[in-house]
Amino acid sequence: MYLPGPVFDVVQVDIDGQVLEPSSYRVDAPGRLVRTDGECWPECQRMAAAPGEPGTFTVTYRWGLPVDATAVAAVSELTCHLLKGCGGSGSCGCRANRGITRLTRQGVEMEMPDPTLIYSAGRTGLPLVDLWLSTVNPYRLTSPSRVYSPDLRYPRVQQWP
């Protein structure tokens, strides 16, 4: 059985109101739910019935990819920046005039990078976010690269658990 999207993990598999043990199935890449207990998946079901009733089959799973601690830190910095800008105070400078590149006040000079150059380079101006982006995508690719060959047979890859 195929599960659309990247499968992070399977929460539960319910057949006819009976929840299967996690040891009786696994997920192979790309999203293939495979039974390991020797049984087969149901071939049909009652679509009008509520999940958990006899004749039904439901798979509950979380969609997505696992992330590491650096990705969590980068997303946290970006979220914090956006939340500060959305508040009434605008304390992070999100509401500041983006046309200013140099500021002189009471003998102190500040030179700020041109935001149009930062954004055109695919960056945000936030250190952790930009560092993470340059680490995971150093060449700023817009999509993952792929190679197709009709002669290459890919091995089965177990994705979960």
Buried (B, 14 or more C-beta within 10 A) or exposed (E): BEBEEBBBBBEEBBBEEEEBEBEEBBBBBBBBBEBEEEEEEEEEBEEEEEEEEEBBBBBEBEEEEEEEEEBEBBBEBBEEBEEBBEEEEEEBEBBEEEEEEEEEEEEEEEEBEEBEEBEEEEBBEBEBBBBBBBEEEEEEEEEEEEEEEEEEEEEEEEBBE
